[in-house]
Amino acid sequence: MIGNKFSEKIISKIEEKNLKPKPRWGFVFKNYFLWIIGVLSLFFGALSFSLVIYLFNSKGSIFSDKFGASSLEIFLVVIPIFWLAFLALFIFLFYLNLKKTKRAYKYSPFLILIIGLIFSIVLGISFYALGFSKKLDSVLGRNINPVVYGRFMNPQLAFWSEPEKGRLSGVVSELRDHESFYLVDKDSKEWLVVYKNLPPSNILRIEKGLTIRSFGEKIADEQFNAIRIMPMHSASDFFNRPGIRRKINDPMFRSRMESRNKMKNVYLSNNNCLLK
Protein backbone atom coordinates (compact mmCIF):
# COMPACT_ATOMS: atom_id res chain seq x y z
CA MET A 1 0.00 0.00 0.00
CA ILE A 2 2.78 2.36 1.02
CA GLY A 3 4.76 1.30 -2.05
CA ASN A 4 1.85 2.04 -4.36
CA LYS A 5 1.35 5.50 -2.86
CA PHE A 6 5.06 6.23 -3.25
CA SER A 7 5.00 5.11 -6.90
CA GLU A 8 1.92 7.21 -7.61
CA LYS A 9 3.61 10.21 -5.99
CA ILE A 10 6.68 9.77 -8.18
CA ILE A 11 4.55 9.41 -11.32
CA SER A 12 2.57 12.53 -10.49
CA LYS A 13 5.78 14.49 -9.98
CA ILE A 14 7.06 13.32 -13.35
CA GLU A 15 3.82 14.31 -15.06
CA GLU A 16 3.67 17.61 -13.20
CA LYS A 17 7.20 18.64 -14.28
CA ASN A 18 6.88 16.99 -17.70
CA LEU A 19 10.12 15.05 -17.12
CA LYS A 20 11.43 12.90 -19.95
CA PRO A 21 14.26 10.33 -19.93
CA LYS A 22 17.52 11.52 -21.46
CA PRO A 23 18.68 9.61 -24.54
CA ARG A 24 21.50 7.10 -24.07
CA TRP A 25 23.74 8.86 -26.59
CA GLY A 26 23.80 11.91 -24.30
CA PHE A 27 25.42 9.90 -21.51
CA VAL A 28 27.85 8.27 -23.94
CA PHE A 29 28.84 11.65 -25.37
CA LYS A 30 29.32 13.12 -21.89
CA ASN A 31 31.48 10.17 -20.86
CA TYR A 32 33.72 10.48 -23.94
CA PHE A 33 33.90 14.25 -23.56
CA LEU A 34 35.07 13.95 -19.95
CA TRP A 35 37.72 11.43 -20.97
CA ILE A 36 38.96 13.70 -23.76
CA ILE A 37 39.25 16.66 -21.37
CA GLY A 38 41.00 14.41 -18.86
CA VAL A 39 43.53 13.18 -21.43
CA LEU A 40 44.17 16.75 -22.64
CA SER A 41 44.77 17.78 -19.03
CA LEU A 42 47.40 15.03 -18.73
CA PHE A 43 48.97 16.15 -22.02
CA PHE A 44 49.33 19.76 -20.89
CA GLY A 45 50.50 18.60 -17.48
CA ALA A 46 53.21 16.56 -19.20
CA LEU A 47 54.28 19.61 -21.24
CA SER A 48 54.50 21.61 -18.02
CA PHE A 49 56.67 18.94 -16.41
CA SER A 50 58.93 18.76 -19.47
CA LEU A 51 59.54 22.51 -19.11
CA VAL A 52 60.34 22.00 -15.43
CA ILE A 53 63.06 19.51 -16.43
CA TYR A 54 64.34 21.72 -19.26
CA LEU A 55 64.63 24.86 -17.15
CA PHE A 56 66.24 22.97 -14.27
CA ASN A 57 68.86 21.46 -16.61
CA SER A 58 69.54 24.91 -18.12
CA LYS A 59 70.57 26.42 -14.79
CA GLY A 60 74.31 26.03 -15.49
CA SER A 61 76.63 26.48 -12.52
CA ILE A 62 74.29 28.75 -10.57
CA PHE A 63 74.35 26.43 -7.53
CA SER A 64 78.13 26.56 -7.14
CA ASP A 65 78.87 30.09 -8.37
CA LYS A 66 75.65 31.89 -7.24
CA PHE A 67 76.62 34.98 -9.31
CA GLY A 68 75.83 37.45 -6.54
CA ALA A 69 72.38 36.05 -5.85
CA SER A 70 70.73 35.12 -2.56
CA SER A 71 69.61 31.56 -1.79
CA LEU A 72 65.98 32.59 -2.33
CA GLU A 73 66.75 34.09 -5.75
CA ILE A 74 68.56 30.92 -6.78
CA PHE A 75 65.67 28.76 -5.58
CA LEU A 76 63.12 30.79 -7.58
CA VAL A 77 65.29 30.58 -10.71
CA VAL A 78 66.18 26.89 -10.46
CA ILE A 79 62.70 25.65 -9.43
CA PRO A 80 60.16 26.90 -12.03
CA ILE A 81 57.21 27.50 -9.68
CA PHE A 82 55.00 28.67 -12.56
CA TRP A 83 55.19 25.36 -14.43
CA LEU A 84 54.92 23.27 -11.27
CA ALA A 85 51.69 25.14 -10.48
CA PHE A 86 50.42 24.40 -14.00
CA LEU A 87 51.33 20.72 -13.55
CA ALA A 88 49.30 20.60 -10.33
CA LEU A 89 46.39 22.43 -12.00
CA PHE A 90 46.21 20.04 -14.96
CA ILE A 91 46.42 16.96 -12.73
CA PHE A 92 43.58 18.38 -10.65
CA LEU A 93 41.54 18.98 -13.82
CA PHE A 94 42.25 15.40 -14.86
CA TYR A 95 40.90 14.23 -11.50
CA LEU A 96 37.78 16.43 -11.68
CA ASN A 97 36.87 15.14 -15.12
CA LEU A 98 37.74 11.50 -14.52
CA LYS A 99 35.72 11.22 -11.32
CA LYS A 100 32.57 12.14 -13.31
CA THR A 101 32.99 9.29 -15.79
CA LYS A 102 30.96 6.09 -15.76
CA ARG A 103 33.14 3.80 -13.62
CA ALA A 104 35.21 6.33 -11.68
CA TYR A 105 33.35 5.53 -8.45
CA LYS A 106 35.31 2.26 -8.25
CA TYR A 107 38.60 4.12 -7.65
CA SER A 108 39.70 6.31 -4.76
CA PRO A 109 40.44 10.01 -5.46
CA PHE A 110 44.01 9.50 -4.22
CA LEU A 111 44.60 6.72 -6.76
CA ILE A 112 43.26 8.87 -9.61
CA LEU A 113 45.59 11.72 -8.63
CA ILE A 114 48.60 9.39 -8.39
CA ILE A 115 47.81 7.91 -11.81
CA GLY A 116 47.56 11.42 -13.28
CA LEU A 117 50.87 12.44 -11.70
CA ILE A 118 52.71 9.33 -12.91
CA PHE A 119 51.40 9.68 -16.46
CA SER A 120 52.35 13.38 -16.54
CA ILE A 121 55.87 12.69 -15.28
CA VAL A 122 56.52 9.79 -17.66
CA LEU A 123 55.08 11.64 -20.65
CA GLY A 124 56.89 14.84 -19.60
CA ILE A 125 60.25 13.01 -19.53
CA SER A 126 59.50 11.69 -23.02
CA PHE A 127 58.65 15.19 -24.29
CA TYR A 128 61.90 16.51 -22.83
CA ALA A 129 63.94 13.69 -24.39
CA LEU A 130 62.34 14.42 -27.79
CA GLY A 131 63.21 18.13 -27.53
CA PHE A 132 59.61 19.37 -27.29
CA SER A 133 60.30 21.44 -24.16
CA LYS A 134 63.12 23.36 -25.83
CA LYS A 135 60.93 24.08 -28.86
CA LEU A 136 58.05 25.17 -26.63
CA ASP A 137 60.33 27.50 -24.66
CA SER A 138 61.50 29.01 -27.97
CA VAL A 139 57.92 29.63 -29.13
CA LEU A 140 56.97 31.18 -25.79
CA GLY A 141 60.11 33.31 -25.73
CA ARG A 142 59.37 34.80 -29.15
CA ASN A 143 55.65 35.41 -28.68
CA ILE A 144 54.57 35.81 -25.05
CA ASN A 145 54.52 39.20 -23.31
CA PRO A 146 58.14 39.91 -22.20
CA VAL A 147 57.20 40.56 -18.55
CA VAL A 148 55.07 37.42 -18.27
CA TYR A 149 57.71 35.28 -19.97
CA GLY A 150 60.73 36.69 -18.13
CA ARG A 151 59.20 36.85 -14.66
CA PHE A 152 57.06 33.73 -14.63
CA MET A 153 57.53 31.32 -17.55
CA ASN A 154 61.33 31.50 -17.65
CA PRO A 155 62.75 33.38 -14.62
CA GLN A 156 66.29 32.76 -15.88
CA LEU A 157 65.80 35.65 -18.31
CA ALA A 158 64.99 38.09 -15.50
CA PHE A 159 67.81 36.68 -13.35
CA TRP A 160 70.40 37.37 -16.06
CA SER A 161 69.02 40.83 -16.80
CA GLU A 162 70.11 42.72 -13.69
CA PRO A 163 73.31 44.61 -14.56
CA GLU A 164 73.17 46.49 -11.25
CA LYS A 165 73.70 43.11 -9.55
CA GLY A 166 76.45 42.14 -11.98
CA ARG A 167 74.39 39.99 -14.36
CA LEU A 168 73.82 40.96 -18.01
CA SER A 169 72.48 38.93 -20.92
CA GLY A 170 71.70 39.67 -24.53
CA VAL A 171 72.80 39.10 -28.09
CA VAL A 172 76.16 40.20 -29.49
CA SER A 173 75.41 42.81 -32.12
CA GLU A 174 78.90 43.89 -33.13
CA LEU A 175 82.53 43.05 -32.27
CA ARG A 176 84.42 46.20 -31.28
CA ASP A 177 87.89 44.65 -30.91
CA HIS A 178 89.43 41.50 -29.42
CA GLU A 179 88.56 42.65 -25.88
CA SER A 180 85.09 44.20 -26.23
CA PHE A 181 81.82 43.94 -28.10
CA TYR A 182 78.42 45.57 -28.34
CA LEU A 183 75.37 43.83 -26.93
CA VAL A 184 71.60 44.37 -27.06
CA ASP A 185 69.74 43.30 -23.90
CA LYS A 186 66.15 42.11 -23.44
CA ASP A 187 64.86 45.69 -23.34
CA SER A 188 66.65 46.52 -26.64
CA LYS A 189 69.15 48.61 -24.70
CA GLU A 190 72.65 48.89 -26.17
CA TRP A 191 75.72 48.00 -24.08
CA LEU A 192 79.48 48.04 -24.52
CA VAL A 193 80.84 44.89 -22.86
CA VAL A 194 84.57 44.63 -22.06
CA TYR A 195 86.08 41.23 -21.30
CA LYS A 196 89.80 41.92 -20.98
CA ASN A 197 90.50 39.74 -17.95
CA LEU A 198 88.53 36.57 -18.56
CA PRO A 199 89.99 33.47 -16.88
CA PRO A 200 91.61 30.89 -19.22
CA SER A 201 88.83 28.43 -18.38
CA ASN A 202 86.25 30.81 -19.83
CA ILE A 203 86.85 29.79 -23.45
CA LEU A 204 83.89 31.05 -25.50
CA ARG A 205 84.25 32.35 -29.01
CA ILE A 206 82.48 35.70 -29.17
CA GLU A 207 80.81 36.34 -32.50
CA LYS A 208 77.99 38.45 -33.86
CA GLY A 209 74.55 36.96 -33.19
CA LEU A 210 75.70 34.89 -30.21
CA THR A 211 73.31 34.98 -27.25
CA ILE A 212 75.27 35.22 -24.01
CA ARG A 213 74.95 35.76 -20.27
CA SER A 214 77.74 37.48 -18.40
CA PHE A 215 78.79 38.11 -14.82
CA GLY A 216 80.80 41.13 -13.81
CA GLU A 217 80.19 44.77 -12.97
CA LYS A 218 78.30 47.69 -14.43
CA ILE A 219 80.99 50.38 -14.67
CA ALA A 220 78.95 53.14 -16.29
CA ASP A 221 75.66 53.72 -18.00
CA GLU A 222 75.48 51.18 -20.85
CA GLN A 223 78.98 49.84 -20.13
CA PHE A 224 79.76 46.53 -18.46
CA ASN A 225 82.99 44.81 -17.42
CA ALA A 226 82.58 41.03 -17.73
CA ILE A 227 84.68 38.53 -15.78
CA ARG A 228 82.60 35.52 -16.90
CA ILE A 229 80.87 35.01 -20.25
CA MET A 230 78.67 31.97 -20.87
CA PRO A 231 76.24 30.92 -23.60
CA MET A 232 72.55 31.54 -22.95
CA HIS A 233 70.72 28.22 -23.22
CA SER A 234 67.08 28.64 -22.24
CA ALA A 235 65.44 31.96 -23.20
CA SER A 236 67.92 32.44 -26.03
CA ASP A 237 65.13 32.67 -28.63
CA PHE A 238 63.66 35.60 -26.68
CA PHE A 239 66.37 37.67 -28.37
CA ASN A 240 65.03 36.71 -31.80
CA ARG A 241 62.06 39.02 -31.30
CA PRO A 242 61.63 41.49 -34.18
CA GLY A 243 62.30 44.58 -32.04
CA ILE A 244 65.65 43.27 -30.81
CA ARG A 245 66.69 42.01 -34.24
CA ARG A 246 65.83 45.36 -35.84
CA LYS A 247 68.11 47.07 -33.35
CA ILE A 248 70.95 44.66 -34.14
CA ASN A 249 70.55 45.04 -37.90
CA ASP A 250 70.30 48.83 -37.71
CA PRO A 251 73.17 50.17 -39.92
CA MET A 252 73.49 53.20 -37.62
CA PHE A 253 73.92 51.03 -34.53
CA ARG A 254 77.72 50.79 -34.47
CA SER A 255 78.36 54.42 -35.43
CA ARG A 256 75.91 55.53 -32.74
CA MET A 257 77.67 53.45 -30.09
CA GLU A 258 81.13 54.57 -31.20
CA SER A 259 80.17 58.25 -31.07
CA ARG A 260 78.86 57.77 -27.53
CA ASN A 261 82.07 56.13 -26.36
CA LYS A 262 84.33 58.74 -27.96
CA MET A 263 82.65 61.28 -25.69
CA LYS A 264 83.31 59.14 -22.60
CA ASN A 265 86.72 58.33 -21.18
CA VAL A 266 85.74 55.55 -18.82
CA TYR A 267 88.24 53.71 -16.66
CA LEU A 268 87.58 50.12 -15.73
CA SER A 269 87.71 49.90 -11.96
CA ASN A 270 89.01 46.32 -12.00
CA ASN A 271 91.91 46.59 -14.44
CA ASN A 272 92.56 50.33 -14.73
CA CYS A 273 92.21 50.12 -18.50
CA LEU A 274 91.19 53.24 -20.40
CA LEU A 275 88.35 52.77 -22.92
CA LYS A 276 88.54 55.02 -25.93
C-alpha positions as CSV (number, residue, x, y, z in Angstrom):
1,M,0.0,0.0,0.0
2,I,2.8,2.4,1.0
3,G,4.8,1.3,-2.1
4,N,1.9,2.0,-4.4
5,K,1.4,5.5,-2.9
6,F,5.1,6.2,-3.3
7,S,5.0,5.1,-6.9
8,E,1.9,7.2,-7.6
9,K,3.6,10.2,-6.0
10,I,6.7,9.8,-8.2
11,I,4.6,9.4,-11.3
12,S,2.6,12.5,-10.5
13,K,5.8,14.5,-10.0
14,I,7.1,13.3,-13.4
15,E,3.8,14.3,-15.1
16,E,3.7,17.6,-13.2
17,K,7.2,18.6,-14.3
18,N,6.9,17.0,-17.7
19,L,10.1,15.1,-17.1
20,K,11.4,12.9,-20.0
21,P,14.3,10.3,-19.9
22,K,17.5,11.5,-21.5
23,P,18.7,9.6,-24.5
24,R,21.5,7.1,-24.1
25,W,23.7,8.9,-26.6
26,G,23.8,11.9,-24.3
27,F,25.4,9.9,-21.5
28,V,27.9,8.3,-23.9
29,F,28.8,11.6,-25.4
30,K,29.3,13.1,-21.9
31,N,31.5,10.2,-20.9
32,Y,33.7,10.5,-23.9
33,F,33.9,14.3,-23.6
34,L,35.1,13.9,-20.0
35,W,37.7,11.4,-21.0
36,I,39.0,13.7,-23.8
37,I,39.3,16.7,-21.4
38,G,41.0,14.4,-18.9
39,V,43.5,13.2,-21.4
40,L,44.2,16.7,-22.6
41,S,44.8,17.8,-19.0
42,L,47.4,15.0,-18.7
43,F,49.0,16.2,-22.0
44,F,49.3,19.8,-20.9
45,G,50.5,18.6,-17.5
46,A,53.2,16.6,-19.2
47,L,54.3,19.6,-21.2
48,S,54.5,21.6,-18.0
49,F,56.7,18.9,-16.4
50,S,58.9,18.8,-19.5
51,L,59.5,22.5,-19.1
52,V,60.3,22.0,-15.4
53,I,63.1,19.5,-16.4
54,Y,64.3,21.7,-19.3
55,L,64.6,24.9,-17.1
56,F,66.2,23.0,-14.3
57,N,68.9,21.5,-16.6
58,S,69.5,24.9,-18.1
59,K,70.6,26.4,-14.8
60,G,74.3,26.0,-15.5
61,S,76.6,26.5,-12.5
62,I,74.3,28.7,-10.6
63,F,74.4,26.4,-7.5
64,S,78.1,26.6,-7.1
65,D,78.9,30.1,-8.4
66,K,75.7,31.9,-7.2
67,F,76.6,35.0,-9.3
68,G,75.8,37.4,-6.5
69,A,72.4,36.0,-5.9
70,S,70.7,35.1,-2.6
71,S,69.6,31.6,-1.8
72,L,66.0,32.6,-2.3
73,E,66.8,34.1,-5.8
74,I,68.6,30.9,-6.8
75,F,65.7,28.8,-5.6
76,L,63.1,30.8,-7.6
77,V,65.3,30.6,-10.7
78,V,66.2,26.9,-10.5
79,I,62.7,25.7,-9.4
80,P,60.2,26.9,-12.0
81,I,57.2,27.5,-9.7
82,F,55.0,28.7,-12.6
83,W,55.2,25.4,-14.4
84,L,54.9,23.3,-11.3
85,A,51.7,25.1,-10.5
86,F,50.4,24.4,-14.0
87,L,51.3,20.7,-13.6
88,A,49.3,20.6,-10.3
89,L,46.4,22.4,-12.0
90,F,46.2,20.0,-15.0
91,I,46.4,17.0,-12.7
92,F,43.6,18.4,-10.7
93,L,41.5,19.0,-13.8
94,F,42.2,15.4,-14.9
95,Y,40.9,14.2,-11.5
96,L,37.8,16.4,-11.7
97,N,36.9,15.1,-15.1
98,L,37.7,11.5,-14.5
99,K,35.7,11.2,-11.3
100,K,32.6,12.1,-13.3
101,T,33.0,9.3,-15.8
102,K,31.0,6.1,-15.8
103,R,33.1,3.8,-13.6
104,A,35.2,6.3,-11.7
105,Y,33.3,5.5,-8.4
106,K,35.3,2.3,-8.2
107,Y,38.6,4.1,-7.7
108,S,39.7,6.3,-4.8
109,P,40.4,10.0,-5.5
110,F,44.0,9.5,-4.2
111,L,44.6,6.7,-6.8
112,I,43.3,8.9,-9.6
113,L,45.6,11.7,-8.6
114,I,48.6,9.4,-8.4
115,I,47.8,7.9,-11.8
116,G,47.6,11.4,-13.3
117,L,50.9,12.4,-11.7
118,I,52.7,9.3,-12.9
119,F,51.4,9.7,-16.5
120,S,52.3,13.4,-16.5
121,I,55.9,12.7,-15.3
122,V,56.5,9.8,-17.7
123,L,55.1,11.6,-20.6
124,G,56.9,14.8,-19.6
125,I,60.2,13.0,-19.5
126,S,59.5,11.7,-23.0
127,F,58.6,15.2,-24.3
128,Y,61.9,16.5,-22.8
129,A,63.9,13.7,-24.4
130,L,62.3,14.4,-27.8
131,G,63.2,18.1,-27.5
132,F,59.6,19.4,-27.3
133,S,60.3,21.4,-24.2
134,K,63.1,23.4,-25.8
135,K,60.9,24.1,-28.9
136,L,58.1,25.2,-26.6
137,D,60.3,27.5,-24.7
138,S,61.5,29.0,-28.0
139,V,57.9,29.6,-29.1
140,L,57.0,31.2,-25.8
141,G,60.1,33.3,-25.7
142,R,59.4,34.8,-29.2
143,N,55.7,35.4,-28.7
144,I,54.6,35.8,-25.1
145,N,54.5,39.2,-23.3
146,P,58.1,39.9,-22.2
147,V,57.2,40.6,-18.6
148,V,55.1,37.4,-18.3
149,Y,57.7,35.3,-20.0
150,G,60.7,36.7,-18.1
151,R,59.2,36.9,-14.7
152,F,57.1,33.7,-14.6
153,M,57.5,31.3,-17.5
154,N,61.3,31.5,-17.6
155,P,62.8,33.4,-14.6
156,Q,66.3,32.8,-15.9
157,L,65.8,35.7,-18.3
158,A,65.0,38.1,-15.5
159,F,67.8,36.7,-13.4
160,W,70.4,37.4,-16.1
161,S,69.0,40.8,-16.8
162,E,70.1,42.7,-13.7
163,P,73.3,44.6,-14.6
164,E,73.2,46.5,-11.2
165,K,73.7,43.1,-9.6
166,G,76.5,42.1,-12.0
167,R,74.4,40.0,-14.4
168,L,73.8,41.0,-18.0
169,S,72.5,38.9,-20.9
170,G,71.7,39.7,-24.5
171,V,72.8,39.1,-28.1
172,V,76.2,40.2,-29.5
173,S,75.4,42.8,-32.1
174,E,78.9,43.9,-33.1
175,L,82.5,43.0,-32.3
176,R,84.4,46.2,-31.3
177,D,87.9,44.6,-30.9
178,H,89.4,41.5,-29.4
179,E,88.6,42.7,-25.9
180,S,85.1,44.2,-26.2
181,F,81.8,43.9,-28.1
182,Y,78.4,45.6,-28.3
183,L,75.4,43.8,-26.9
184,V,71.6,44.4,-27.1
185,D,69.7,43.3,-23.9
186,K,66.1,42.1,-23.4
187,D,64.9,45.7,-23.3
188,S,66.7,46.5,-26.6
189,K,69.2,48.6,-24.7
190,E,72.6,48.9,-26.2
191,W,75.7,48.0,-24.1
192,L,79.5,48.0,-24.5
193,V,80.8,44.9,-22.9
194,V,84.6,44.6,-22.1
195,Y,86.1,41.2,-21.3
196,K,89.8,41.9,-21.0
197,N,90.5,39.7,-17.9
198,L,88.5,36.6,-18.6
199,P,90.0,33.5,-16.9
200,P,91.6,30.9,-19.2
201,S,88.8,28.4,-18.4
202,N,86.3,30.8,-19.8
203,I,86.8,29.8,-23.5
204,L,83.9,31.0,-25.5
205,R,84.3,32.4,-29.0
206,I,82.5,35.7,-29.2
207,E,80.8,36.3,-32.5
208,K,78.0,38.5,-33.9
209,G,74.5,37.0,-33.2
210,L,75.7,34.9,-30.2
211,T,73.3,35.0,-27.3
212,I,75.3,35.2,-24.0
213,R,74.9,35.8,-20.3
214,S,77.7,37.5,-18.4
215,F,78.8,38.1,-14.8
216,G,80.8,41.1,-13.8
217,E,80.2,44.8,-13.0
218,K,78.3,47.7,-14.4
219,I,81.0,50.4,-14.7
220,A,79.0,53.1,-16.3
221,D,75.7,53.7,-18.0
222,E,75.5,51.2,-20.8
223,Q,79.0,49.8,-20.1
224,F,79.8,46.5,-18.5
225,N,83.0,44.8,-17.4
226,A,82.6,41.0,-17.7
227,I,84.7,38.5,-15.8
228,R,82.6,35.5,-16.9
229,I,80.9,35.0,-20.2
230,M,78.7,32.0,-20.9
231,P,76.2,30.9,-23.6
232,M,72.6,31.5,-22.9
233,H,70.7,28.2,-23.2
234,S,67.1,28.6,-22.2
235,A,65.4,32.0,-23.2
236,S,67.9,32.4,-26.0
237,D,65.1,32.7,-28.6
238,F,63.7,35.6,-26.7
239,F,66.4,37.7,-28.4
240,N,65.0,36.7,-31.8
241,R,62.1,39.0,-31.3
242,P,61.6,41.5,-34.2
243,G,62.3,44.6,-32.0
244,I,65.6,43.3,-30.8
245,R,66.7,42.0,-34.2
246,R,65.8,45.4,-35.8
247,K,68.1,47.1,-33.3
248,I,70.9,44.7,-34.1
249,N,70.6,45.0,-37.9
250,D,70.3,48.8,-37.7
251,P,73.2,50.2,-39.9
252,M,73.5,53.2,-37.6
253,F,73.9,51.0,-34.5
254,R,77.7,50.8,-34.5
255,S,78.4,54.4,-35.4
256,R,75.9,55.5,-32.7
257,M,77.7,53.4,-30.1
258,E,81.1,54.6,-31.2
259,S,80.2,58.2,-31.1
260,R,78.9,57.8,-27.5
261,N,82.1,56.1,-26.4
262,K,84.3,58.7,-28.0
263,M,82.6,61.3,-25.7
264,K,83.3,59.1,-22.6
265,N,86.7,58.3,-21.2
266,V,85.7,55.6,-18.8
267,Y,88.2,53.7,-16.7
268,L,87.6,50.1,-15.7
269,S,87.7,49.9,-12.0
270,N,89.0,46.3,-12.0
271,N,91.9,46.6,-14.4
272,N,92.6,50.3,-14.7
273,C,92.2,50.1,-18.5
274,L,91.2,53.2,-20.4
275,L,88.4,52.8,-22.9
276,K,88.5,55.0,-25.9
